[in-house]
Amino acid sequence: MMLKGYQASEDLFHYCYYLTLGERFRGIAPERDQGMLRFLLVEGKKEVEEAMRLYEVRLEETRLPLLDEKAYKFLEYFSE
């Protein structure tokens, strides 16, 4: 299975993991008086976004071209 031309790999797993973690960070809303939690949240978001960028670059390096759907139908037509 390919998603956006990315091959199934450990890099794709880590990218999806950090993407999910980033979405979970967005759902956290600390109260105004919880300064330490806000600091940890900001630093955590920054590190997760940095890791997402790193894995996205690594995925782009090994990305395969997307298959043309018309080509599949073309081959299917001639194989009958």
N, C-alpha and C positions, 0 to 999 in steps of 0.2 A: 504494500500500500504506500502510495506517495501523497504527500500533502504539499502543495505548491512546488512540486518538483524536488522536495527534500527526500533523501533516502532515509529509511528507518535506520537509525544509528543511536549511539550513546549521546551524541551532541544534540540530536532532536529530542531525546528524552529529557536532557537537562534544560534545553530551551523551553519545553512545555512546562517543566517543573517550575522554573523561575517565572514564567508567564502567569501561571496559576498563583504562585506566591505573591506576585505583584498585585493581582486582582484582590487577593485577600487583604493585603496591606491597605488598599484603597477603601475597603469596607470598615476599617477601624477608625473610629472617631473619638479620640480622647477628650476628656473634659478639660476646661481651661486651667484648672489648678493642678493638673498632673503633668508637670514640666518634664520630669525624667522620662515618662512614657512617650511624650511628644518628641523628645530628643531621640530616643531609641527608634521611634517610628520613622522619623526623617532619615536617620542614618541607615536604617534597614532598607528603606525604599531606594535610597541612593545606591547601595550595594547590589540590590536585586536588579535594578535597571542597568547597572554596569555589567553584571553577569549576563543579562538578556542580550545586551549589545554584543558582547564577546561571542556568545554562542550563535547569534544571528549571523555575524561575520563568518564564523567557521562553517555554518550551514550554507551560506551563499557560495563559499569556495567549492563545495562539493555538489552544488545544485545541478540537477539534470534538466534538460529542456523539457517543457511540457509537451505531451503528445497531442497531436492534432486529431480531433474526433472524426474529422472527415476522412483522414487516412485510414483509420480503423474500418470504417464502412467500405472504403475502396478495396481494402484487402479482403474483407468478408465477401464482397461482391464477386471477386475473381476466384475465390476459393470454392465456390459452389459448383 
